Amino acid sequence: MSLDGYVAGPDQGADHPLGVGGERLHAWMRELEVWRRAAGYEGGVTNANTEVFERADDGVTALVMGRNMFGGGPGPWSADPPWNGWWGDDPPFHMPVFVLTHHAREPLVMQGGTTFTFVTDGLESALEQARAAANGGDVAIGGGAGTARQFISAGLVDRLLIHQVPALLGGGVRLFDDPALATLRLEQDEVFVGPGVTHLGYRVVR
Amino acid sequence: MSLDGYVAGPDQGADHPLGVGGERLHAWMRELEVWRRAAGYEGGVTNANTEVFERADDGVTALVMGRNMFGGGPGPWSADPPWNGWWGDDPPFHMPVFVLTHHAREPLVMQGGTTFTFVTDGLESALEQARAAANGGDVAIGGGAGTARQFISAGLVDRLLIHQVPALLGGGVRLFDDPALATLRLEQDEVFVGPGVTHLGYRVVR
C-alpha cells in the first residue's frame, strides 16, 4: 500500500497490470531472491524483507484471488487455445486456489500442487470453498487490489498484513474506501521495518 | 492518521472539533503526562510515545496553523469580548505562531512567549513570515487537518512525521488526496512503535 492508501495505481489494464506507478509498491518484493526463485527468475537479494515474505504464507493452505490476478480481463474465457493464467505450468502457489469470475469453467489442475477452481457465485462462496479445501489451515486473500478491498469491506478478513511503501500514487484503487469500515476494530500486532517497506500487521477484533 | 488515511473524521465542527471518531487519532497523545502538563491538565502516563512527542518539537522555533486550530469557526473575529483562541492565556506553543485566516486582525501577544500573527494572504506568505520569525530554526505546520493537507499538496513540506493509528474512520479529511502528489518523492527516515500508534518519518526528496 502506498502512503496515500492505494494498492494499485490508476488506469489498470494490460499495459499496466498494477496501474500507473503501481510497480513501485511491489519493488521491495520483486528484488528478493526468494520471490524471484518462486516466480522462475534468477538472481535477487536476501535481506530483512525475506523473512516477512516467507512468514506471510505460514499456515496458509488455500488461496482466493480475483480473475485479474489469475490473468486476463473481464470477458469470457478463451477456449482455443485455452488460457491457463499468467503463472506458467508450475504456478508458485502449490495449493488450492479459488478464482472469482463471472464466467464458469472447469477446474484446472496445474503442476506442483496448484489447482485453480473458478467461482461464479461471489465472495462468501469462494471463502467457504477455500475454507473447506484448507483443511484446518488458513485461507489467504491473494489479491488483486479490488478483490482484497471487497473482502475487507465485507468484513470477511481476520487479519491484515499491510506492506506500506513510502510512495504516493495520487490515484488508483484504495484498500480502504468505505464508510462502513468505521465499525471495524483493529489491533496492531506487528510492525517490521525492511528496506523500502514497513510491514504492519493488524488483527480484526470481533 | 488513521489506517484509511484520515487525519480528521467526518462532520468536523463545534460538536466534533476532530470530526466524528477523530479523537481516536489523538488518544495516544492525550494520555501522555507530558502532553497533559503542557495543556494544563493533571495526571497521565509516561511511555515510549513520550520521547517521540518531545522530539517532534526539537529545533522548531515557529509554527503555522489554520484558523480552526487557533479556535473558532470561519466567520469574522468577535471584537467584544475579543476571542483569543481556545489555548488559554499561556498557550503551550511558546513561540511565534502564524494563523491562516480570511479576516485580518492585530497580532496577539500571549503569556509564555506565544504570539499569534494573523495571515490573510495565503500559505506561502504564512510560511515566509514564519521562516523569518524562526530565526534559522525549523517551521512546523501545526494543523489542523485541512491546513496540513494544503501545505503538503502545495509541495511546501520538507519532512513528514505521521502518527499512524490502527483505526479506520471511513470518512473525513484525508491527509493525501491529490493526483499531483504522485510527483512527490519520499524517503522513509524513521519508524518508531509506541502503544497504540506507529510513528513514521519521511523526508521529501527534491
HADDOCK unambig.tbl for C-alpha pairs under 7 A between the chains (distance, minus, plus):
assign (segid A and resid 4 and name CA) (segid B and resid 5 and name CA) 6.56 0.50 0.50
assign (segid A and resid 4 and name CA) (segid B and resid 176 and name CA) 5.35 0.50 0.50
assign (segid A and resid 5 and name CA) (segid B and resid 4 and name CA) 6.57 0.50 0.50
assign (segid A and resid 5 and name CA) (segid B and resid 5 and name CA) 6.37 0.50 0.50
assign (segid A and resid 166 and name CA) (segid B and resid 186 and name CA) 5.86 0.50 0.50
assign (segid A and resid 166 and name CA) (segid B and resid 187 and name CA) 6.30 0.50 0.50
assign (segid A and resid 166 and name CA) (segid B and resid 188 and name CA) 6.11 0.50 0.50
assign (segid A and resid 167 and name CA) (segid B and resid 185 and name CA) 6.78 0.50 0.50
assign (segid A and resid 167 and name CA) (segid B and resid 186 and name CA) 6.19 0.50 0.50
assign (segid A and resid 168 and name CA) (segid B and resid 181 and name CA) 6.15 0.50 0.50
assign (segid A and resid 168 and name CA) (segid B and resid 182 and name CA) 5.17 0.50 0.50
assign (segid A and resid 168 and name CA) (segid B and resid 184 and name CA) 6.91 0.50 0.50
assign (segid A and resid 169 and name CA) (segid B and resid 181 and name CA) 6.93 0.50 0.50
assign (segid A and resid 169 and name CA) (segid B and resid 182 and name CA) 4.62 0.50 0.50
assign (segid A and resid 170 and name CA) (segid B and resid 177 and name CA) 6.72 0.50 0.50
assign (segid A and resid 170 and name CA) (segid B and resid 178 and name CA) 5.52 0.50 0.50
assign (segid A and resid 170 and name CA) (segid B and resid 179 and name CA) 3.90 0.50 0.50
assign (segid A and resid 170 and name CA) (segid B and resid 180 and name CA) 6.31 0.50 0.50
assign (segid A and resid 170 and name CA) (segid B and resid 181 and name CA) 5.28 0.50 0.50
assign (segid A and resid 170 and name CA) (segid B and resid 182 and name CA) 4.75 0.50 0.50
assign (segid A and resid 171 and name CA) (segid B and resid 179 and name CA) 5.82 0.50 0.50
assign (segid A and resid 176 and name CA) (segid B and resid 4 and name CA) 5.36 0.50 0.50
assign (segid A and resid 177 and name CA) (segid B and resid 170 and name CA) 6.69 0.50 0.50
assign (segid A and resid 178 and name CA) (segid B and resid 170 and name CA) 5.52 0.50 0.50
assign (segid A and resid 179 and name CA) (segid B and resid 170 and name CA) 3.92 0.50 0.50
assign (segid A and resid 179 and name CA) (segid B and resid 171 and name CA) 5.83 0.50 0.50
assign (segid A and resid 180 and name CA) (segid B and resid 170 and name CA) 6.33 0.50 0.50
assign (segid A and resid 181 and name CA) (segid B and resid 168 and name CA) 6.14 0.50 0.50
assign (segid A and resid 181 and name CA) (segid B and resid 169 and name CA) 6.94 0.50 0.50
assign (segid A and resid 181 and name CA) (segid B and resid 170 and name CA) 5.29 0.50 0.50
assign (segid A and resid 182 and name CA) (segid B and resid 168 and name CA) 5.16 0.50 0.50
assign (segid A and resid 182 and name CA) (segid B and resid 169 and name CA) 4.62 0.50 0.50
assign (segid A and resid 182 and name CA) (segid B and resid 170 and name CA) 4.76 0.50 0.50
assign (segid A and resid 184 and name CA) (segid B and resid 168 and name CA) 6.90 0.50 0.50
assign (segid A and resid 185 and name CA) (segid B and resid 167 and name CA) 6.77 0.50 0.50
assign (segid A and resid 186 and name CA) (segid B and resid 166 and name CA) 5.84 0.50 0.50
assign (segid A and resid 186 and name CA) (segid B and resid 167 and name CA) 6.18 0.50 0.50
assign (segid A and resid 187 and name CA) (segid B and resid 166 and name CA) 6.28 0.50 0.50
assign (segid A and resid 188 and name CA) (segid B and resid 166 and name CA) 6.09 0.50 0.50
